[in-house]
Amino acid sequence: MKLWLVFILLHLPLESAVLPEYRSEHIGHEMLAAIKHYAKQVGWKRIELCTPPVPEFDQTVSFYQANGFDRTGGYKMRCLIQSL
């Protein structure tokens, strides 16, 4: 596991984002994979997140869906850890 991912896992942020100039470099995917791995190890049942319910975030919603999250109402999404 990359050192920066370990740092993120030890300091789980309440909010996080990948800077625009680093998007499309799989950083967000690696972050989510590391967080899901950690969640499974410590026994979390799910991860929940929210995005603003505006069209500008449709690409963000698609990103989360491609990474195993399901829309559960509005723009609230979850990923069940047992299903990984």
Legacy VTK file of the C-alpha trace (Angstrom):
# vtk DataFile Version 3.0
C-alpha trace
ASCII
DATASET POLYDATA
POINTS 84 float
0.000 0.000 0.000
1.334 3.423 -0.879
2.501 5.559 2.027
0.084 8.408 1.222
-2.821 5.947 1.343
-1.721 4.764 4.777
-1.648 8.401 5.910
-5.179 8.958 4.626
-6.424 5.854 6.412
-4.849 6.893 9.690
-6.293 10.394 9.394
-9.677 9.666 7.856
-10.978 13.024 6.670
-14.563 14.071 6.969
-14.239 15.624 3.524
-11.810 14.861 0.756
-11.345 15.553 -2.917
-8.737 15.128 -5.606
-7.442 18.420 -6.970
-8.647 19.050 -10.542
-5.143 18.873 -12.016
-4.736 15.325 -10.628
-8.101 13.912 -11.683
-8.123 11.118 -14.279
-4.906 9.728 -12.755
-6.724 7.032 -10.724
-5.934 8.745 -7.411
-9.594 8.827 -6.357
-9.979 5.154 -7.259
-6.897 4.264 -5.188
-8.179 6.307 -2.249
-11.565 4.568 -2.327
-9.957 1.136 -2.694
-7.745 1.803 0.328
-10.651 3.111 2.398
-12.803 0.095 1.464
-9.918 -2.255 2.362
-9.513 -0.534 5.729
-13.268 -0.611 6.324
-13.388 -4.339 5.693
-10.460 -4.964 8.054
-12.020 -3.029 10.943
-15.504 -4.418 10.439
-17.400 -1.466 9.027
-20.719 -2.457 7.460
-20.867 0.318 4.860
-19.425 3.610 3.709
-21.810 6.482 3.074
-21.176 9.714 1.246
-23.082 12.634 -0.165
-22.590 14.865 -3.160
-24.481 18.075 -3.920
-27.711 17.332 -5.847
-26.829 19.481 -8.847
-26.017 18.516 -12.456
-22.402 19.680 -12.063
-21.819 16.620 -9.862
-23.235 14.007 -12.274
-19.698 12.979 -13.257
-18.817 12.588 -9.571
-21.866 10.371 -9.029
-20.843 8.249 -12.039
-17.338 7.925 -10.572
-18.702 6.636 -7.266
-21.077 4.239 -9.027
-18.152 2.872 -11.061
-16.391 2.253 -7.741
-19.135 0.153 -6.167
-21.457 2.748 -4.643
-25.229 2.696 -5.132
-27.492 5.703 -4.984
-29.747 5.336 -1.946
-31.802 8.486 -2.312
-31.027 11.867 -3.771
-27.265 12.003 -4.051
-26.591 9.972 -0.909
-24.682 6.822 -1.798
-23.335 3.771 0.019
-21.029 0.841 -0.576
-21.673 -2.320 1.419
-18.373 -3.742 2.649
-19.520 -7.375 2.758
-20.104 -7.318 -1.003
-16.442 -6.563 -1.802
LINES 1 85
84 0 1 2 3 4 5 6 7 8 9 10 11 12 13 14 15 16 17 18 19 20 21 22 23 24 25 26 27 28 29 30 31 32 33 34 35 36 37 38 39 40 41 42 43 44 45 46 47 48 49 50 51 52 53 54 55 56 57 58 59 60 61 62 63 64 65 66 67 68 69 70 71 72 73 74 75 76 77 78 79 80 81 82 83
